Amino acid sequence: MRRVVISGGGRGIGAAAVELFSSMGDKVVFFYKNDDDAANALCHKTGAAAIKTDVSCAENGINALNKALELLGGLDIIVLNAGIAHIAQICDTSNGDWHNIINTNLSSVFYLAREASSLMVKKHFGRIITVGSIWGKCGASCEVAYSASKAGVRGLTMALAKELGPSGITVNCVEPGLIFTDMNKCLDDEALASICDEIPAGRMGEAHEVAELIAFLASDKASYINGQCIGVDGGWGV
């Protein structure tokens, strides 16, 4: 039985990953920020444990990880998925908006990866999977802060893979495109249809399709895959 921690696990891609790892018999703890009802329902459905925290704060994230380690008795896999979006022109993006997005989407990855890697190095094994975005690769108009945060996740992933590879740890990044999650509820039907016209697959992705790649990268079958940023975007990022 593998021991798995998933940040941002209460909804969307994170929740799909919680369900998938749990269905494979893994012991899972996930972090969530706001929705108690959704988190409790997911725990009831999967048998996973939930910890409510705001991982954008280093102290909160580290404390949550320590609690997770107590529940799990160790750590084999960590999925760093917590993220928020912000759509606005740069002139309408406040300092507070910038710091909130960077701290949530990028700094939390650094804090949790730092703590997790120190444990994994000792046993010479681990899987760290980060969740970036197509916009970390391509950049999105009116999403400067979000794109910057996800580009940072991309760079962090590749650098950490080089650092931790000799210690038997793989670090890879999954980069979703347009996925059917709460994050995209701000887009109306017309906007969604217009975007789907640009995607070679002709549709939005589903959260479980991203979770499948996450699970693969955490498996023994992916033991020689390291430092990769892999798109799950229907060909949109090509």
N, C-alpha and C positions, 0 to 999 in steps of 0.2 A: 504494500500500500504506500503510494507516494504522498508526500505532504506538500500541499499547495496553498499559496497565498495569492489572492487576487485583489488588487486595488480597483476602486470604481466598479465593484461587483454587483451593485444593487439593481442595475438596469442595463438595457442595451447589450452591447458586446460583452461587457463584464459578466452580466447575468447569464448569457448564453454559455460563456466559458465555465461559470460555476456549475451549470447544469451538466455540461459535457464531462468535465473532470469527475464530478460526483457520480455520473452514470458509469464511469469506468472503474469505480471502486476506490478512487482517491479520497483522501481526507482533506477537506477544503475549508479554509477560513477566508471570508471576503470582507473588505472594508466598504462602507457606504457613508454618505454624508447626510442625507435629508429624509428620504422616504421610509419611515419605519414600517408602514404597512407592506410595502413591496418587499423589503428585506425580510420581514417575518414570514411572508408567503413563500419566498424563495428558500428560506431555511426549512420550512415545513415540507416543501416539495422535494428538496434534495438531501436533507440531512446535514447540510453545511452549517457552519457557525458564522455569525455576523458580528462585526465590531463597528460601531458608529464613531466616525472620526473625520476630521478635515485634514487630509494629507498635505495640503498646501503649507501647513505649519510643520516645520521639521520635528519639533518636540512631540506633536500629536501623532505624526506618522511613525516615529520611532517607538513611542509608547504602545501604539496599536500593534506594531510588528512584534514587540516583545510579548504582548498578550497572546498574539497568534501562536508564537513559538511555544508558549506554555501549553496551549490547547493541543497543538500538533505534536509536540515532543521533538521538534526539529523542523528542517526546511529542505526540500528538494527542488521545488519549482516556485518561481514568483512571476506573476503576470502584472505588469505595471501599466494599468489601463485608465486610471483616473484622468478625466479631462473635461474641460468646459469649452464652449465656443463663444465667439463675440463677433458679430457682423457690424462693421461701421467703418466709415472712411477714417484715415489716420488722424485728420484734424478733429474728429469727434471721438477719438479714443483717449480717454483720460489717463493720467498716471495710475490711478487706482485700477482702471480696467487692465492696463498693461501688467501691473504687478500681480493682479489676481490670476490672470491667464498664465503668465510665466511661472508663478509659484505652484499653481495647480498642475499644469501640463508638463512642465520641465523640471522644476526644482524638486517636486515630489519623487520623480523618477530617480534623480540623483540621491536624495536622502535614503530612499528605500533600497536602491541598488547598492549603495555603499554599505549599509548594514547587512543586507543579505549576502553580499559577496564575502564579507569577513567570515561569515559562518561557512559558506560553501568552500572557501579556500582550505579550511582546516580538514575537510573530509575529501578534498580533491574531486568534487563533483557538484554540479548544479546546472540549472537551466534558468536563465533570465530572459523573459520575453517582454519587450516594450511594445506599446501600441502608438504608432505615429499617425500619419495621415498622408494622403495624396498631396495635400497642400504643403507638407514639409519637404516634398520633392519638387513641386512645381510652383508653389506660391499662389495665393488666391487674392484677387482684387477685393478690397474692403474687408480683408481678414489678415491684416498685417501682423497683429499680435499673435493670433492663432497660428498662422503660417510660421512665424519665427519660433514659436514654442515647439512646434512639431519638427522643424528643421533642426532644432537643438536636440531633440530626442534622437533623431537620425544620427547626428554626429556623436552623441554620447554613446549610442549603441555600438557604432563601429570602433570607437576608441576603446571602449571597455572590453569588447571582444578580443582585441589584440592584447590587452593587459591581462585578462583572465584566462585566455585560451590555454596557456601553459599549465594552469592549475586545474584542468579538466572541466572547465565551466564554459558553456556556450552562451552567447548573448546575441539575440536576433530581434529584429523589429518587423512588426506587421503593419502595413500601411493601407488602411481601408480607404475606399473611395466614398461614393454616396451610398450609405447604408441606412436601412429602414430602422431608425432609432428615434428616441425623444429629441436628440440633438437637432434633428432636421425637421421638427414639427413647425418651425417658423416659416418653412417654405410652403407656398400655396400650390395647388394642383397645376396651375399653369407653369410656375417656375420649375416644378419637378419634371413635368413633361418636357420642357425645353432642355433641361439637363440630360434627361434620359436619351434624348435625340443625339447628344454628343458622345454617349457611351457606346462603344462597339457592341456590348452585350445587350443594349437596348432596354435596360431596366436597372432599378436599384438593387443593391445587394441585401442579403439578409444577415442578421447578427450571427446566426449559427454557422454561416459560411466562413466568417472570420474566425469564429471559435474553433472550427475544424483545423485551420492552419495553425492556430496557437497550440492546439493539442498535439499536432504533428511535430512542431518544433520542440515541444517538451518531451517527445518520445525518443526511445533508443534508435529509431529509424533515422533520426535527424542528428545523430551524434557527430557527423562530420560537416554539418552546416553551422557556420559561425560568422558573425559580423555582417549578416545579410539583412537588407531592407526589402521586404517582399510585398508587392502590391496585391491587394484584394479589391480590385476596382473595375472589373469587367472590361479591362483594356483602356480605360479612360486616361490613365497616366502614361500611355505609350507615346 
